[in-house]
Amino acid sequence: MEHIVIGLILALIVAGIIVAVMVAQMKPVAQKHEASDYVKDEDVKILDSRDEYVRTDVSRRKIEKKD
């Protein structure tokens, strides 16, 4: 039982160090409000554009007649 607790503590310490390094490498970025702000014209090259029909959901109900 003691080995499990020690291993768990060591794993948490190693994970904490890794997360701290990753957080330190992050750079703050100002939020943008338009989608066009994120994409540069030279980065996107659309060669073909078409819509493809994928699936249809059909719901059917029998209309009963009164006799």
N, CA, C and O atoms as CSV, one atom per row, in Angstrom:
chain,resi,resn,atom,element,x,y,z
A,1,MET,N,N,0.829,-1.199,0.000
A,1,MET,CA,C,0.000,0.000,0.000
A,1,MET,C,C,0.868,1.257,0.000
A,1,MET,O,O,0.546,2.255,-0.644
A,2,GLU,N,N,1.971,1.184,0.734
A,2,GLU,CA,C,2.870,2.343,0.827
A,2,GLU,C,C,3.513,2.646,-0.528
A,2,GLU,O,O,3.725,3.808,-0.872
A,3,HIS,N,N,3.824,1.593,-1.297
A,3,HIS,CA,C,4.441,1.786,-2.612
A,3,HIS,C,C,3.474,2.468,-3.580
A,3,HIS,O,O,3.885,3.271,-4.417
A,4,ILE,N,N,2.207,2.145,-3.460
A,4,ILE,CA,C,1.208,2.752,-4.335
A,4,ILE,C,C,1.087,4.243,-4.054
A,4,ILE,O,O,1.001,5.047,-4.982
A,5,VAL,N,N,1.082,4.610,-2.795
A,5,VAL,CA,C,0.955,6.022,-2.412
A,5,VAL,C,C,2.175,6.801,-2.886
A,5,VAL,O,O,2.039,7.905,-3.412
A,6,ILE,N,N,3.353,6.241,-2.706
A,6,ILE,CA,C,4.585,6.912,-3.140
A,6,ILE,C,C,4.594,7.060,-4.661
A,6,ILE,O,O,4.959,8.115,-5.179
A,7,GLY,N,N,4.193,6.008,-5.380
A,7,GLY,CA,C,4.137,6.069,-6.841
A,7,GLY,C,C,3.131,7.105,-7.312
A,7,GLY,O,O,3.384,7.819,-8.282
A,8,LEU,N,N,1.989,7.196,-6.633
A,8,LEU,CA,C,0.971,8.171,-6.994
A,8,LEU,C,C,1.463,9.598,-6.780
A,8,LEU,O,O,1.219,10.475,-7.609
A,9,ILE,N,N,2.144,9.823,-5.686
A,9,ILE,CA,C,2.685,11.158,-5.394
A,9,ILE,C,C,3.740,11.540,-6.433
A,9,ILE,O,O,3.746,12.669,-6.924
A,10,LEU,N,N,4.633,10.601,-6.772
A,10,LEU,CA,C,5.656,10.876,-7.787
A,10,LEU,C,C,5.025,11.150,-9.150
A,10,LEU,O,O,5.475,12.038,-9.874
A,11,ALA,N,N,3.987,10.394,-9.502
A,11,ALA,CA,C,3.311,10.613,-10.776
A,11,ALA,C,C,2.663,11.993,-10.816
A,11,ALA,O,O,2.719,12.663,-11.848
A,12,LEU,N,N,2.058,12.428,-9.733
A,12,LEU,CA,C,1.448,13.755,-9.673
A,12,LEU,C,C,2.495,14.862,-9.777
A,12,LEU,O,O,2.256,15.889,-10.412
A,13,ILE,N,N,3.650,14.652,-9.155
A,13,ILE,CA,C,4.725,15.645,-9.236
A,13,ILE,C,C,5.238,15.759,-10.669
A,13,ILE,O,O,5.420,16.866,-11.176
A,14,VAL,N,N,5.473,14.619,-11.327
A,14,VAL,CA,C,5.955,14.633,-12.712
A,14,VAL,C,C,4.914,15.273,-13.630
A,14,VAL,O,O,5.261,16.077,-14.495
A,15,ALA,N,N,3.636,14.919,-13.444
A,15,ALA,CA,C,2.582,15.507,-14.258
A,15,ALA,C,C,2.493,17.010,-14.024
A,15,ALA,O,O,2.279,17.770,-14.968
A,16,GLY,N,N,2.653,17.445,-12.782
A,16,GLY,CA,C,2.625,18.873,-12.477
A,16,GLY,C,C,3.752,19.625,-13.151
A,16,GLY,O,O,3.552,20.740,-13.634
A,17,ILE,N,N,4.932,19.032,-13.190
A,17,ILE,CA,C,6.071,19.668,-13.848
A,17,ILE,C,C,5.811,19.779,-15.349
A,17,ILE,O,O,6.086,20.816,-15.951
A,18,ILE,N,N,5.283,18.716,-15.952
A,18,ILE,CA,C,5.002,18.733,-17.389
A,18,ILE,C,C,3.965,19.794,-17.727
A,18,ILE,O,O,4.132,20.540,-18.692
A,19,VAL,N,N,2.902,19.869,-16.943
A,19,VAL,CA,C,1.860,20.866,-17.185
A,19,VAL,C,C,2.406,22.276,-16.993
A,19,VAL,O,O,2.056,23.178,-17.755
A,20,ALA,N,N,3.252,22.483,-15.997
A,20,ALA,CA,C,3.833,23.802,-15.757
A,20,ALA,C,C,4.703,24.239,-16.931
A,20,ALA,O,O,4.690,25.410,-17.309
A,21,VAL,N,N,5.457,23.310,-17.508
A,21,VAL,CA,C,6.290,23.631,-18.668
A,21,VAL,C,C,5.404,23.998,-19.864
A,21,VAL,O,O,5.700,24.948,-20.589
A,22,MET,N,N,4.316,23.243,-20.067
A,22,MET,CA,C,3.420,23.531,-21.185
A,22,MET,C,C,2.733,24.884,-21.010
A,22,MET,O,O,2.576,25.622,-21.983
A,23,VAL,N,N,2.325,25.220,-19.795
A,23,VAL,CA,C,1.680,26.507,-19.535
A,23,VAL,C,C,2.663,27.649,-19.751
A,23,VAL,O,O,2.287,28.708,-20.253
A,24,ALA,N,N,3.917,27.437,-19.373
A,24,ALA,CA,C,4.924,28.479,-19.534
A,24,ALA,C,C,5.209,28.764,-21.007
A,24,ALA,O,O,5.615,29.873,-21.354
A,25,GLN,N,N,4.999,27.770,-21.881
A,25,GLN,CA,C,5.266,27.948,-23.307
A,25,GLN,C,C,4.109,28.602,-24.049
A,25,GLN,O,O,4.270,29.004,-25.202
A,26,MET,N,N,2.958,28.714,-23.418
A,26,MET,CA,C,1.789,29.305,-24.080
A,26,MET,C,C,1.977,30.806,-24.229
A,26,MET,O,O,2.557,31.463,-23.365
A,27,LYS,N,N,1.474,31.341,-25.347
A,27,LYS,CA,C,1.555,32.770,-25.597
A,27,LYS,C,C,0.144,33.343,-25.615
A,27,LYS,O,O,-0.749,32.743,-26.213
A,28,PRO,N,N,-0.078,34.477,-24.982
A,28,PRO,CA,C,-1.421,35.064,-25.014
A,28,PRO,C,C,-1.747,35.600,-26.403
A,28,PRO,O,O,-0.885,36.139,-27.098
A,29,VAL,N,N,-3.002,35.440,-26.788
A,29,VAL,CA,C,-3.457,35.866,-28.114
A,29,VAL,C,C,-4.729,36.684,-27.945
A,29,VAL,O,O,-5.608,36.323,-27.162
A,30,ALA,N,N,-4.823,37.774,-28.670
A,30,ALA,CA,C,-6.038,38.591,-28.632
A,30,ALA,C,C,-7.144,37.879,-29.404
A,30,ALA,O,O,-6.906,37.319,-30.474
A,31,GLN,N,N,-8.341,37.904,-28.857
A,31,GLN,CA,C,-9.472,37.245,-29.498
A,31,GLN,C,C,-9.914,38.022,-30.732
A,31,GLN,O,O,-9.978,39.251,-30.717
A,32,LYS,N,N,-10.217,37.288,-31.799
A,32,LYS,CA,C,-10.691,37.904,-33.030
A,32,LYS,C,C,-12.169,37.561,-33.201
A,32,LYS,O,O,-12.631,36.510,-32.757
A,33,HIS,N,N,-12.897,38.458,-33.848
A,33,HIS,CA,C,-14.346,38.296,-33.916
A,33,HIS,C,C,-14.849,37.829,-35.272
A,33,HIS,O,O,-15.991,37.381,-35.369
A,34,GLU,N,N,-14.052,37.914,-36.305
A,34,GLU,CA,C,-14.466,37.505,-37.636
A,34,GLU,C,C,-13.679,36.268,-38.062
A,34,GLU,O,O,-12.494,36.147,-37.752
A,35,ALA,N,N,-14.330,35.359,-38.766
A,35,ALA,CA,C,-13.651,34.153,-39.241
A,35,ALA,C,C,-12.543,34.508,-40.228
A,35,ALA,O,O,-11.518,33.828,-40.284
A,36,SER,N,N,-12.745,35.566,-41.004
A,36,SER,CA,C,-11.733,35.952,-41.988
A,36,SER,C,C,-10.437,36.428,-41.334
A,36,SER,O,O,-9.391,36.453,-41.983
A,37,ASP,N,N,-10.497,36.801,-40.065
A,37,ASP,CA,C,-9.285,37.216,-39.359
A,37,ASP,C,C,-8.342,36.045,-39.103
A,37,ASP,O,O,-7.142,36.243,-38.913
A,38,TYR,N,N,-8.879,34.826,-39.096
A,38,TYR,CA,C,-8.067,33.651,-38.798
A,38,TYR,C,C,-7.456,33.023,-40.040
A,38,TYR,O,O,-6.505,32.250,-39.926
A,39,VAL,N,N,-7.972,33.331,-41.216
A,39,VAL,CA,C,-7.522,32.689,-42.446
A,39,VAL,C,C,-6.923,33.729,-43.377
A,39,VAL,O,O,-7.519,34.778,-43.623
A,40,LYS,N,N,-5.737,33.425,-43.893
A,40,LYS,CA,C,-5.106,34.296,-44.879
A,40,LYS,C,C,-5.464,33.769,-46.263
A,40,LYS,O,O,-5.586,32.560,-46.459
A,41,ASP,N,N,-5.632,34.669,-47.212
A,41,ASP,CA,C,-6.042,34.272,-48.560
A,41,ASP,C,C,-5.049,33.319,-49.213
A,41,ASP,O,O,-5.448,32.421,-49.954
A,42,GLU,N,N,-3.778,33.504,-48.951
A,42,GLU,CA,C,-2.781,32.651,-49.599
A,42,GLU,C,C,-2.675,31.273,-48.941
A,42,GLU,O,O,-2.044,30.376,-49.499
A,43,ASP,N,N,-3.279,31.091,-47.770
A,43,ASP,CA,C,-3.213,29.808,-47.081
A,43,ASP,C,C,-4.270,28.819,-47.564
A,43,ASP,O,O,-4.088,27.611,-47.415
A,44,VAL,N,N,-5.350,29.297,-48.128
A,44,VAL,CA,C,-6.459,28.436,-48.521
A,44,VAL,C,C,-6.601,28.427,-50.027
A,44,VAL,O,O,-6.731,29.473,-50.663
A,45,LYS,N,N,-6.573,27.225,-50.589
A,45,LYS,CA,C,-6.765,27.075,-52.032
A,45,LYS,C,C,-7.866,26.053,-52.247
A,45,LYS,O,O,-7.640,24.852,-52.102
A,46,ILE,N,N,-9.066,26.528,-52.597
A,46,ILE,CA,C,-10.192,25.638,-52.853
A,46,ILE,C,C,-10.200,25.318,-54.338
A,46,ILE,O,O,-10.365,26.202,-55.179
A,47,LEU,N,N,-10.017,24.037,-54.646
A,47,LEU,CA,C,-9.935,23.626,-56.050
A,47,LEU,C,C,-11.285,23.168,-56.583
A,47,LEU,O,O,-11.553,23.308,-57.776
A,48,ASP,N,N,-12.134,22.626,-55.725
A,48,ASP,CA,C,-13.418,22.104,-56.180
A,48,ASP,C,C,-14.450,22.356,-55.089
A,48,ASP,O,O,-14.164,22.189,-53.904
A,49,SER,N,N,-15.629,22.749,-55.487
A,49,SER,CA,C,-16.679,23.019,-54.520
A,49,SER,C,C,-17.972,22.393,-55.007
A,49,SER,O,O,-18.441,22.702,-56.102
A,50,ARG,N,N,-18.545,21.524,-54.209
A,50,ARG,CA,C,-19.815,20.896,-54.579
A,50,ARG,C,C,-20.511,20.398,-53.317
A,50,ARG,O,O,-19.871,20.129,-52.300
A,51,ASP,N,N,-21.808,20.283,-53.403
A,51,ASP,CA,C,-22.604,19.727,-52.319
A,51,ASP,C,C,-22.920,18.281,-52.653
A,51,ASP,O,O,-23.308,17.966,-53.778
A,52,GLU,N,N,-22.753,17.406,-51.678
A,52,GLU,CA,C,-23.076,16.006,-51.889
A,52,GLU,C,C,-24.218,15.609,-50.968
A,52,GLU,O,O,-24.200,15.883,-49.768
A,53,TYR,N,N,-25.202,14.962,-51.554
A,53,TYR,CA,C,-26.372,14.503,-50.821
A,53,TYR,C,C,-25.975,13.247,-50.050
A,53,TYR,O,O,-25.562,12.255,-50.651
A,54,VAL,N,N,-26.095,13.283,-48.737
A,54,VAL,CA,C,-25.586,12.183,-47.931
A,54,VAL,C,C,-26.696,11.246,-47.466
A,54,VAL,O,O,-26.597,10.034,-47.655
A,55,ARG,N,N,-27.750,11.788,-46.860
A,55,ARG,CA,C,-28.758,10.905,-46.304
A,55,ARG,C,C,-30.092,11.614,-46.186
A,55,ARG,O,O,-30.165,12.843,-46.168
A,56,THR,N,N,-31.140,10.818,-46.107
A,56,THR,CA,C,-32.485,11.347,-45.936
A,56,THR,C,C,-33.146,10.644,-44.761
A,56,THR,O,O,-33.066,9.422,-44.643
A,57,ASP,N,N,-33.784,11.391,-43.914
A,57,ASP,CA,C,-34.575,10.808,-42.836
A,57,ASP,C,C,-36.040,10.924,-43.237
A,57,ASP,O,O,-36.566,12.022,-43.417
A,58,VAL,N,N,-36.688,9.766,-43.374
A,58,VAL,CA,C,-38.094,9.749,-43.783
A,58,VAL,C,C,-38.919,9.244,-42.615
A,58,VAL,O,O,-38.625,8.205,-42.024
A,59,SER,N,N,-39.949,9.997,-42.299
A,59,SER,CA,C,-40.863,9.594,-41.241
A,59,SER,C,C,-42.232,9.368,-41.877
A,59,SER,O,O,-42.797,10.278,-42.484
A,60,ARG,N,N,-42.766,8.145,-41.734
A,60,ARG,CA,C,-44.037,7.818,-42.359
A,60,ARG,C,C,-45.039,7.407,-41.289
A,60,ARG,O,O,-44.706,6.754,-40.300
A,61,ARG,N,N,-46.291,7.820,-41.532
A,61,ARG,CA,C,-47.357,7.483,-40.607
A,61,ARG,C,C,-48.598,7.151,-41.426
A,61,ARG,O,O,-48.986,7.909,-42.315
A,62,LYS,N,N,-49.206,6.032,-41.124
A,62,LYS,CA,C,-50.395,5.620,-41.852
A,62,LYS,C,C,-51.589,6.458,-41.380
A,62,LYS,O,O,-51.830,6.605,-40.182
A,63,ILE,N,N,-52.321,6.996,-42.345
A,63,ILE,CA,C,-53.522,7.764,-42.019
A,63,ILE,C,C,-54.685,6.786,-41.983
A,63,ILE,O,O,-55.044,6.185,-42.995
A,64,GLU,N,N,-55.254,6.641,-40.825
A,64,GLU,CA,C,-56.365,5.694,-40.678
A,64,GLU,C,C,-57.661,6.339,-41.063
A,64,GLU,O,O,-57.910,7.500,-40.739
A,65,LYS,N,N,-58.513,5.572,-41.773
A,65,LYS,CA,C,-59.828,6.055,-42.187
A,65,LYS,C,C,-60.872,5.588,-41.177
A,65,LYS,O,O,-60.795,4.474,-40.658
A,66,LYS,N,N,-61.824,6.434,-40.911
A,66,LYS,CA,C,-62.921,6.066,-40.024
A,66,LYS,C,C,-63.965,5.319,-40.830
A,66,LYS,O,O,-64.410,5.801,-41.872
A,67,ASP,N,N,-64.355,4.157,-40.362
A,67,ASP,CA,C,-65.376,3.363,-41.060
A,67,ASP,C,C,-66.732,3.556,-40.450
A,67,ASP,O,O,-67.707,2.963,-40.913
